[in-house]
């Protein structure tokens, strides 16, 4: 079975991410061993994309929240109990 998104075939998880973002993941995260010049060019391109689409970060956060909500069982999140805060009074031994 083939999966197409907007006329593009997605064959790997990275393809799905790239199609969802509209850009390659490496543009935002970088790659191991990139030179300073490559990093500068990558960040310049990312800034240009954000300037053209200032709502992109909010859109991505909404998509990520939706994915987490729909797949809660995959994340196995356990709420942690915050320990009671101890207050130290002046002149009283703890």
Buried (B, 14 or more C-beta within 10 A) or exposed (E): EEEEEEEEEBEEEEBEBBBBBEBBBEBBEBEEEEEEEEEEEBEEEBEEBEEEEEEBEEEBEEEEEEEEEEEEEEEEEEEEEEEEEEEEEEEEEE
